[in-house]
């Protein structure tokens, strides 16, 4: 064969192999990657940097009450100081990421020191039972050496799409935070990965308002950053979160502007005027903590044996319906014929005010900051 044709064929097959190769996962997940992530519902991921701290147990208590998972980007030196808090974070189902050992600006360090900051924290977190997959560089500052050092440990760079800037002050409305692109989400469309700091007590104390604002802005379900990127949607998303009924006056039930509409309606005796906020969301998604769920949907189908068992019970009851009179005679009480079993009817669809979600399935689908 002509050598020129051999070279052409080699180039052709090399190009074909390049196009056929699967795309590598993103090594840097910045605001644009987060905002462009396709999904069928508005997922929101709460992330907390610079911990663990003395405020973290209070935050874990509140997250547990709401049934909301979060992602904690931990400093190695803080994890060494509070190892039991790290273990509790993991035990309660939250995600843990690497935030360096001592919170330096990694861009200003030598390549060896960058690698040391990341590797030292990775070792500490793994010794406590964590399996981190993300590095969030302090201040969101990184370079190619940072990416390489993280990649050698199996870590991707994880930034954020919405910064609360809670290290400076608390925003008036968390639903109107500007994204890393400088935009504000339209009402009902809010989603993304949010940056907070559990090292600030005011942020932890403000968690009820954070959740209330984000839900009002459009957040339908709270997830970890890994689940946000995977876009994992359960066929029954409303059943994923644990919802607990808290006593009156509990921080998880308080609204920042006074009593809840439900409490006002109960006081006025007009419960029909209350419309729970979660009913305004799409029927396939019910955010955690908005209302009490039934224990479970029934998964036990109706069988003919149920009717047979009911009939046997009815015959046994007939034998007991005889009573002795004063003369020792017997009085036979009339026996009513059983009505048609309601179990034969088709299951009813949930009404408009039902707490059960409608049937059906749902399929999957850098900014400057002090972090």
Beta strands, then each sheet from edge to edge (+ up, - down):
strand 1: 28-29
strand 2: 43-51
strand 3: 71-74
strand 4: 95-98
strand 5: 134-135
strand 6: 156-158
strand 7: 162-163
strand 8: 192-197
strand 9: 221-222
strand 10: 322-324
strand 11: 330-332
sheet 1: 1+ 6+ 5+
sheet 2: 4+ 3+ 2+ 8+ 7+
sheet 3: 4+ 3+ 2+ 9+
sheet 4: 10+ 11-
end
